[in-house]
């Protein structure tokens, strides 16, 4: 779905509806209509067009930004039943907690920043003229145990690239969950036309560096003393993969 250039809302009310949903995460239609103070008939007409055109979708009685990938993958590994699917707004608290746990344990600064942003905004999916972001989560017994996050700057000279973070809670590692999440994120980026994905990790997080290297990522550069962790300067390892 493209909102810049190719997609035209065709009506100011449709743009207003979309912008409100995009900035609030997901909303019941009645609550949305009241917030925008729109005529019920006109509101219903505009929502129907936005849904028809694949801009918004209704899930469990709430409207949210529509992304093309909605597949759910279920698998069993070493006695663990896991589901990988697109994140929903109700996953916010569990997702933030999982990212923070992984970030603190492995000094994953970029992931920690992602957690801070979504915790502050209280919105998972974003798709506007400045940025797009999507999350896929791994769940066990409906609890978030891992994630992959893809963020895309909607800026001409960078719009072919995407930033990715991925992680799994320590107690669920070794079951192939991280590999499946990484593949899901990489495949989504490739299928949506992005040419390169990248992320940065501290040089102290050797586990993450080895994991990415094993899956085709290359170290593009190292910025010395870029991070300061526990009062010690740590190098930033900038990694990327061509799609």
HELIX and SHEET records of a PDB file:
HELIX    1   1 UNK A   12  UNK A   24  1                                  13    
HELIX    2   2 UNK A   29  UNK A   36  1                                   8    
HELIX    3   3 UNK A   40  UNK A   52  1                                  13    
HELIX    4   4 UNK A   89  UNK A   91  5                                   3    
HELIX    5   5 UNK A   92  UNK A  106  1                                  15    
HELIX    6   6 UNK A  109  UNK A  121  1                                  13    
HELIX    7   7 UNK A  170  UNK A  172  5                                   3    
HELIX    8   8 UNK A  177  UNK A  191  1                                  15    
HELIX    9   9 UNK A  206  UNK A  214  1                                   9    
SHEET    1   A 3 UNK A  26  UNK A  28  0                                        
SHEET    2   A 3 UNK A  62  UNK A  65 -1                                        
SHEET    3   A 3 UNK A  56  UNK A  59 -1                                        
SHEET    1   B 4 UNK A  73  UNK A  77  0                                        
SHEET    2   B 4 UNK A  80  UNK A  86 -1                                        
SHEET    3   B 4 UNK A 131  UNK A 140 -1                                        
SHEET    4   B 4 UNK A 126  UNK A 127 -1                                        
SHEET    1   C 8 UNK A  73  UNK A  77  0                                        
SHEET    2   C 8 UNK A  80  UNK A  86 -1                                        
SHEET    3   C 8 UNK A 131  UNK A 140 -1                                        
SHEET    4   C 8 UNK A 143  UNK A 153 -1                                        
SHEET    5   C 8 UNK A 161  UNK A 168 -1                                        
SHEET    6   C 8 UNK A 196  UNK A 202  1                                        
SHEET    7   C 8 UNK A 232  UNK A 242 -1                                        
SHEET    8   C 8 UNK A 218  UNK A 229 -1                                        
END                                                                             
